[in-house]
């Protein structure tokens, strides 16, 4: 039973991480701007998994391949 629970927890964790957004850490100075740009990027790029990078200056969508 514990093994099944551990496997389910691991699967849930991997699924959650699949939608992560990369935030540039090179001299980030304004976390409020990053939060605003993250929300905008999710709307403009089309949701989780479609944003390549978010900075305090803007964001970049992933290329359609």
C-alpha positions in Angstrom: 0.0 0.0 0.0 2.8 2.4 0.8 4.5 1.7 -2.5 1.3 2.6 -4.4 1.0 5.8 -2.4 4.6 6.7 -3.1 4.2 6.1 -6.8 1.1 8.1 -6.9 2.8 11.0 -5.1 5.8 10.9 -7.5 3.5 10.9 -10.5 1.6 13.9 -9.2 4.8 15.7 -8.5 6.1 15.1 -12.0 2.8 16.2 -13.5 2.9 19.4 -11.5 6.5 20.2 -12.5 5.6 19.7 -16.2 3.9 23.1 -16.2 6.7 25.1 -14.5 7.9 28.4 -15.9 11.6 29.2 -16.1 12.3 32.6 -14.4 15.6 34.2 -15.2 17.8 34.6 -12.1 20.4 36.9 -13.6 20.0 40.1 -11.6 16.3 39.9 -10.9 15.4 43.0 -9.0 11.6 43.3 -9.0 9.6 40.2 -8.0 6.3 42.2 -8.5 7.1 42.8 -12.1 8.0 39.1 -12.6 4.6 38.1 -11.0 2.8 40.5 -13.4 4.8 39.3 -16.4 4.1 35.6 -15.5 0.3 36.2 -15.4 0.5 38.0 -18.7 2.8 35.4 -20.3 0.3 32.6 -19.3 -2.5 34.5 -21.0 -0.6 35.5 -24.1 1.3 32.3 -24.7 -1.6 30.0 -24.1 -1.3 28.6 -20.6 1.1 26.4 -18.6 3.9 24.7 -20.6 3.9 27.4 -23.3 6.1 30.0 -21.6 9.9 29.7 -22.2 11.1 32.4 -19.8 9.9 35.3 -17.6 12.0 38.2 -16.5 11.3 41.5 -14.8 11.5 43.1 -18.3 9.1 40.7 -20.1 8.6 37.1 -21.2 9.2 34.7 -24.1 6.8 32.1 -25.4 8.0 28.6 -26.4 8.3 28.1 -30.2 5.6 25.9 -31.8 7.3 22.8 -33.0 
